[in-house]
Amino acid sequence: MPTFVKASHLLVKTEEEALKIKEEINNGKDFAKAAKEVSLCPSGENGGDLGYFTRGQMVKEFEDAAFSMEVGQVSNPIKTQFGYHLIYLTDKKD
């Protein structure tokens, strides 16, 4: 299991909105552009980039998803107490 992952994310209020945005990304929309346009998280200004993080730094649902993903993958909507996230995994390292 990797020690660090690097991810970007975007945060929206509803699962429906997250699914619509994921479809747009799957059809070629740039993840960072989508994050800048719709994310409710301040990281949206940076295209959703969260940098590298380890286990214990993010809420459990988000962390479990990020650490189980493959580099280059965009997650299905992840529900946390903040809303619905799409996670884009950009790197893993030990």
C-alpha positions, 0 to 999 in steps of 0.5 A, a space after each residue: 500500500 502506498 504511503 502517500 497519494 497525490 490527488 485533486 478533487 472537487 466538491 458539490 452538494 448533490 450526487 446528481 451534480 457529481 455524476 453529471 460532472 463525472 460524465 463531462 470529465 469522461 467525455 473530455 472535460 479537464 478535471 482542473 477546469 471542472 473543479 475551478 468552475 463548480 467546486 465548493 472547496 477552496 482548493 477549486 481555485 487551484 484546480 482542486 489540487 490537494 498535493 500529497 497526503 498520507 492516511 489520517 489527514 483526510 476524512 475516512 471515506 475520502 481517504 479510503 477511496 483515494 488510497 484504493 484508486 489507480 493513478 489517472 482514475 476519477 472516482 465515482 461520487 464519494 459522500 462525506 459530511 461536506 458533500 459529494 467529492 470526485 477524486 482524481 488520483 495523480 500520483 502514489 509513492 511510498 
